[in-house]
Structure formats: C-alpha cells, structure tokens
C-alpha cells in the first residue's frame, strides 16, 4: 500500500498488521472526524482528519525507526476520538482535553482490532500503557510524535508545504529513546512556529468561540434527548445532521453562527460568554555544543515568549458576537 502524505511524501506500507488495522472500522471511522472540530464550518483550509493524522503519526514513528509495536500504537492512538474532536472537551468541561482517552480501551476492545493484533503476534493490553511508547506521547514541554505530526500537518494545511517543513523533518533525532532536535537554531525556530500556530490557529479567539458555540448546541441536544452519548462516537456529519434536523430553536440558533460570516470581539467588559483553551507549547531539548539543553536554557528570551504566551492562554477569551447579530448567547 502506498500512502501519499502531504507532510512525509509517498511511503510504502507492506506489513500485514498495519494494512489490516488501516482498513479496520475504528480507523476508517476517523475519516469522518475533522481535527479542527467546529472551525471546519467557518475557516478555510481546515481539512485535516483524525484518520490522516493517525496515519501521519505512524509514518513519523516509522521515519524515526520506532518499533512496529509503537507504530501500531501511533496508528491507533486517536481511535476513541468523538465527532468534532476536541469540541467534546468543551461540552464536558475537560480542561486537559482528554475526554476521549477514557474510551480508548473500550473502543479498541469492542472492535476487530484485538483479533488483528493477536493474529499477528502482538499483545493487546500493551497498547493501553503509555509508558510502553515514549516516542508517541510525552508530557509538555517535550517533543513526541503526536505533537510533532499535528503541528506540522496543520502548518501545511494552513500555508501549504514550505521548505521549513523539510528542514524540521531532517533535524528530529532520537537520543536515549526520546525525540530531540540536533540543531539549537532549528529547535528555536520550530518552537516559535509552534507558538505562532497556537496563537493564530489552535487558541485563536475565533477558533475558541466556534468550539464553544458547537459545544453548547451539543450539550443542549444531550439534555433534551436529541442526542445520546453513543451518537458522539459516530462522525461529524451524522451528529451535525441530527442537530440540524432536530428543528430545536436553541440548537438551530447556535448552528447558524457556524459560518464564515461570524465575527467576534474579545472584551472582558462586554461579552456573551467566556471560554478557555488547553495550554499548548513546546520547549524542545536540543544539542547545545556537547550537552543537551532545552531551547529556553540556550535562549533566555524564548522563556520570555513562553511566559507571555502562557499568560495569554490562561486569561481565556471573553467572546462577544459581533456578526451575524444574534440574541445574547446562553
């Protein structure tokens, strides 16, 4: 199977276990889940799906010579994501954006995945122990395959493939079973680009407003029995159509705001609702002469950038709907 990926190019996959997992129902479902959640309806170039990202994480791990088991873990890591991705964390007020992770084992165990893994000689239970996969997931501010892939993938979706993506990919290396960067200046540039993406995309006030608006519509639908929790484990189009077809006035008012025409202001003195996003940043480890240091240890002014960014995210957003004009949000 040849995968033509917008970040890593053309890569051939021959391992039977990977091919079977890619074609399994849990992976195929992710084709219908947009990584950008609510903003796909209002902002251009929001085209990355959870399926594409899952393949991307697997491909990056492959590029880094990770074990086949860790490639499998990377491929399956997003299988529990609900429709609209992290919008659901705004529905259930999950500040760590980890609502979906509670269902990881259930989604996998109630599918054909265990049989595929066992047939190919892999132990299913190992998938549920994060410590087994140090390249796939790590806590902030470290690099990991998940964090690297979604950042590079969203950069490409936003601005197209640029030379800097090629450069970044050339400088990710493994050191003591951890991903670091082999050049301090490349490390700083990537860390700064990551912050810029958070400010311009992931934590932009318009993005947060859209997430909260759709989350409100879903919460109302759950309260009124229009949706049940099981519906959330389908895909975006299914849930959106149920919301739209409900004919519920409150829900339809929310959905009408999910449009390129939506304009907002961020004003703590006059706002319709308050919303806050998850803190995202990186402070990568990199080579600094003969030692390994974080970017902020080499460039003190980068720590100042981090401090300002973290305060900005912590403040949250006081969202005022400017256009299209609607009644005060609830």
Residue pairs with C-beta under 8 A, 6 or more apart in sequence:
1 12
1 13
1 14
1 19
1 22
2 10
2 11
2 12
2 13
3 10
3 11
3 12
3 13
3 55
3 59
4 10
5 11
5 52
5 55
5 56
5 59
6 52
6 153
6 156
6 157
6 161
7 56
7 59
7 149
7 152
7 153
7 156
7 161
7 165
7 169
8 56
8 59
8 60
8 63
8 169
11 59
11 62
13 19
13 22
15 68
16 120
17 68
17 72
17 116
17 117
17 120
17 122
18 58
18 68
18 71
18 72
18 75
20 116
20 120
21 27
21 72
21 75
21 76
21 113
21 116
22 55
22 75
24 111
24 112
24 113
24 116
25 111
25 112
26 76
26 79
26 107
26 108
26 111
26 113
27 51
27 54
27 75
27 76
27 79
28 51
29 79
29 234
29 235
30 49
30 50
30 51
30 54
30 78
30 79
30 81
31 49
31 51
31 235
32 49
32 83
32 234
32 235
32 236
32 237
32 238
33 49
33 50
33 51
33 81
33 82
33 83
33 84
33 85
33 235
33 236
34 40
34 46
34 47
34 48
34 49
34 50
34 84
34 85
34 236
35 46
35 48
35 49
35 50
35 52
35 53
35 85
35 150
35 153
35 154
36 43
36 46
36 48
36 85
36 207
37 84
37 85
37 86
37 87
37 210
37 211
37 214
38 84
38 87
38 210
38 211
38 213
38 214
38 215
38 258
39 46
39 206
39 207
39 210
39 211
40 46
40 47
40 236
41 210
41 258
41 259
42 206
42 210
42 258
42 259
42 260
42 262
43 206
43 207
43 210
43 260
44 260
45 157
45 158
46 157
47 157
48 150
48 153
48 154
48 157
50 78
50 81
50 85
52 153
53 78
53 149
53 150
53 153
54 74
54 75
54 76
54 77
54 78
54 79
55 75
56 149
56 150
56 153
57 74
57 75
57 77
57 78
57 136
57 145
57 146
57 149
58 71
58 72
58 74
58 75
60 74
60 145
60 148
60 149
61 70
61 71
61 74
61 135
61 136
61 145
62 71
63 169
64 135
64 145
64 172
64 174
64 179
65 174
66 74
66 135
66 136
66 145
69 122
69 126
69 132
69 133
70 132
70 133
70 135
70 136
72 117
72 122
72 127
73 127
73 132
73 133
73 136
74 133
74 136
74 145
74 146
76 108
76 113
76 127
77 136
77 137
77 146
78 100
79 104
79 107
79 108
79 111
79 113
80 100
80 101
80 102
80 103
80 104
80 106
80 107
80 108
80 233
81 100
82 88
82 99
82 100
82 232
82 233
83 231
83 232
83 233
83 234
83 235
83 236
83 238
83 239
84 214
84 218
84 236
84 239
86 97
86 211
86 278
87 211
87 214
87 215
87 218
88 94
88 99
88 100
88 215
88 218
88 232
89 95
89 96
89 97
89 98
89 99
89 278
90 211
90 212
90 214
90 215
90 275
91 99
91 215
91 218
91 219
91 222
92 99
95 276
95 278
96 278
97 278
103 233
104 128
105 128
107 233
108 114
108 124
108 127
109 124
113 124
114 124
117 123
117 124
117 127
118 124
126 132
130 136
130 137
134 177
134 178
135 144
135 145
135 174
135 177
135 178
135 179
136 144
136 145
136 146
137 144
137 145
137 146
138 144
138 147
138 178
140 279
140 280
140 281
140 282
141 281
141 282
141 283
141 284
141 294
142 178
142 179
142 282
142 284
142 285
143 172
143 178
143 179
143 180
143 181
143 282
143 284
143 285
144 179
145 179
147 282
148 172
148 179
151 193
151 194
151 197
152 165
152 168
152 169
154 197
154 201
154 202
155 162
155 165
155 193
155 197
156 162
156 165
158 197
158 200
158 201
164 189
164 193
167 186
168 186
168 190
171 181
171 182
171 183
171 186
171 187
172 179
172 180
172 181
173 179
173 180
173 181
173 182
174 180
175 285
175 292
178 285
180 187
180 284
180 285
180 286
180 287
180 292
181 187
181 190
181 284
181 285
181 286
181 287
182 286
182 287
183 286
183 287
184 286
184 287
184 288
184 293
184 295
184 298
184 299
186 286
187 284
187 285
187 286
187 295
188 295
188 298
188 299
188 302
190 282
190 284
191 281
191 282
191 283
191 284
191 295
191 302
192 302
192 305
194 280
194 281
194 282
195 281
195 305
195 306
195 309
198 280
198 281
198 309
198 313
199 309
199 312
201 207
202 277
202 280
203 277
203 280
203 312
203 313
205 264
205 266
205 317
205 319
206 262
206 264
207 277
208 275
208 276
208 277
208 317
208 319
209 262
209 264
209 275
209 317
209 319
209 321
210 257
210 258
210 262
211 275
211 277
212 273
212 275
212 319
213 254
213 257
213 258
213 329
214 254
214 255
214 258
216 254
216 329
216 330
217 243
217 250
217 251
217 254
217 255
218 227
218 232
218 239
218 243
220 226
220 248
220 250
220 251
220 254
221 227
221 242
221 243
221 246
221 248
221 251
222 228
222 229
224 246
224 248
226 242
226 243
226 246
226 248
226 251
227 239
227 242
227 243
231 238
231 239
231 242
232 239
240 255
243 251
243 255
244 252
244 255
246 252
250 330
253 326
253 327
256 324
256 326
257 321
257 324
257 326
259 324
261 323
261 324
262 321
262 323
262 324
263 321
263 322
263 323
264 319
264 320
264 321
264 322
265 319
265 320
265 322
266 317
266 318
266 319
266 320
267 318
267 320
268 318
269 318
270 320
271 318
271 319
271 320
272 319
272 320
272 321
272 328
272 329
273 319
273 329
274 316
274 317
274 318
274 319
275 316
275 317
275 319
276 313
276 314
276 316
276 317
277 313
277 316
277 317
278 313
279 310
279 313
279 314
280 313
281 306
281 309
281 310
283 294
283 295
283 296
283 302
283 306
284 294
284 295
285 292
285 293
285 294
286 292
286 293
286 294
286 295
286 298
288 297
288 298
295 302
296 302
296 303
296 306
319 329
321 329
